[in-house]
Amino acid sequence: MLGPMIRAEVGDTIKIVFRNNAAFPASMHPHGVFYEKSSEGALYKDGTEGKDKEDDGVPTGGTYTYTWEVPKRAGPSAASGLSSAFWMYHSHVNERRDVNSELMGAMIITAWGMAREDLSPKDVDREFVVGFMTVLETQSWYIDENVQTYLTEPDKARPNYLPGGTYQFFTPIGPDFVVRDTMNGLLFGNMPTMTMKMGERVRWYVMAGTNFDLHAPHWHGNTVTTAGMNTDVLEIITIGMQIADMDADNPGLWIFHCHVAGHMEQGMLAMYEVLP
Ligand SMILES: [Cu+2]
């Protein structure tokens, strides 16, 4: 989980050449940047037609170019004092199924004049993007394939379709295909350890998925500054996007986890390491 990182600086124009290799229609719907109707990447009755509809859902094998401008309001606000802003993008054709098929990613925009050559913010040494994503595997476009591939007794799976082609939340299929409380799609510390050195200026970008995502990302061992406040726990809800800066002063291998007890027990945890 998490698609390719998109980076830009205020004043840029982002062009995405999107080719749909999936077996279902998909799109690129961005947050924060400036787009016209032809680059919104979302399917709904908005009174548009023709060219302005082509971005709504790119068919299998199709290609579409999305154009997003990056005005000042897509960058960090002056009040935040930050050099970068954090947004996301995701497919928005059948939003529920698309995102549960992992079609979601991050976008980082630096203030004008604050980007390095690789478009990362100049005043930050290290960045991490972590999505606290509750995934409903039964809503994924890949559920049938997954049932056939991974269940030892696929014939016993009894998916319950709802109008519109979505699956109802159900249990007969067993605990292997229900809800996953993940960080970037990974569970139980399977994410590669996020490593930094003491004294580095570290920026965490923390986002949430589009399901019933209510999370309490918590760092052990160090604190962060977010919205002007020092803390070690964020509060994030569905599709939230937050930035937290860490001046890591405490070396060691530490856990970073969701503090919602049920989520933690389901594996919503990862490790980060501060090297001396
Ligand atoms: Cu959680």
Boltz pocket constraint, residues with backbone or C-beta under 6 A from the ligand:
constraints:
  - pocket:
      binder: B
      contacts: [[A, 132], [A, 181], [A, 214], [A, 215], [A, 216], [A, 258], [A, 259], [A, 260], [A, 263], [A, 264], [A, 268]]
      max_distance: 6.0
